[in-house]
Amino acid sequence: MSENEPLEKIGSLWKKQSKGGVAYLSGVIDGRRVVVFQARDRKSDKSPDYQVFLSRSVQPEAAQPASGDYRAEDSDIPF
């Protein structure tokens, strides 16, 4: 991606911490709930740093706020 290429916002993520103390990101991308964890088993520099998990269920359009902002406080993520 070049510096001059326009970016398209597809979602938002919030920093969270599990009850066990694990840091993660959660939010909605293109109407689907996602959670992002740091990869635990990196075997080399070519291994990914983070893993993204996508919910199997799609949120109905009517359930999404009209402003496009999603409030993590209203969710039960991680799912």
C-alpha positions in Angstrom: 0.0 0.0 0.0 1.4 3.3 -1.0 1.2 6.5 1.1 -1.0 8.2 -1.6 -3.5 5.3 -1.6 -6.8 6.2 0.2 -7.7 4.0 3.2 -11.1 2.6 3.6 -12.4 2.2 7.2 -13.9 -1.3 7.6 -14.3 -1.5 11.4 -13.1 -0.6 14.8 -11.2 -2.5 17.6 -10.9 -1.9 21.3 -8.1 -3.1 23.7 -9.4 -5.5 26.3 -8.0 -7.7 29.0 -9.4 -11.1 29.8 -10.1 -12.2 33.4 -6.9 -14.3 33.2 -4.9 -11.2 32.2 -4.5 -11.9 28.5 -4.5 -8.7 26.4 -6.6 -8.8 23.2 -8.5 -6.6 20.7 -12.2 -7.0 20.0 -14.7 -5.2 17.8 -16.6 -5.3 14.5 -15.2 -5.5 11.0 -17.6 -5.3 8.1 -20.5 -6.1 10.5 -18.8 -9.3 11.9 -17.5 -9.6 15.4 -13.8 -10.2 15.6 -11.2 -10.9 18.3 -7.4 -10.5 17.9 -4.9 -12.3 20.0 -1.1 -12.2 20.0 0.3 -15.4 18.5 1.7 -17.7 21.1 3.6 -20.2 19.1 5.8 -18.1 16.8 8.4 -20.4 15.3 10.3 -17.8 13.2 10.2 -14.2 12.1 8.0 -15.2 9.2 5.3 -16.5 11.6 2.4 -14.0 12.3 2.5 -11.8 15.3 -1.3 -11.8 15.8 -4.2 -14.0 14.9 -7.7 -12.7 14.0 -10.7 -14.8 14.8 -14.0 -14.1 13.1 -17.5 -14.9 14.5 -19.5 -17.4 12.5 -22.7 -15.3 12.9 -23.4 -12.2 11.0 -24.9 -9.2 12.9 -28.1 -8.0 11.3 -27.8 -4.5 9.7 -30.5 -3.1 12.0 -28.5 -4.1 15.1 -25.6 -1.9 14.0 -25.6 1.7 15.2 -26.4 4.2 12.4 -23.3 6.3 13.1 -21.0 3.3 12.2 -19.4 3.4 15.6 -19.7 0.2 17.6 -19.6 0.3 21.4 -17.5 -2.5 22.8 -19.1 -2.0 26.2 -22.4 -3.2 24.7 -21.0 -6.5 23.5 -20.2 -9.8 25.0 -16.9 -10.3 23.2 -15.0 -12.5 23.3 -17.6 -14.8 21.9 
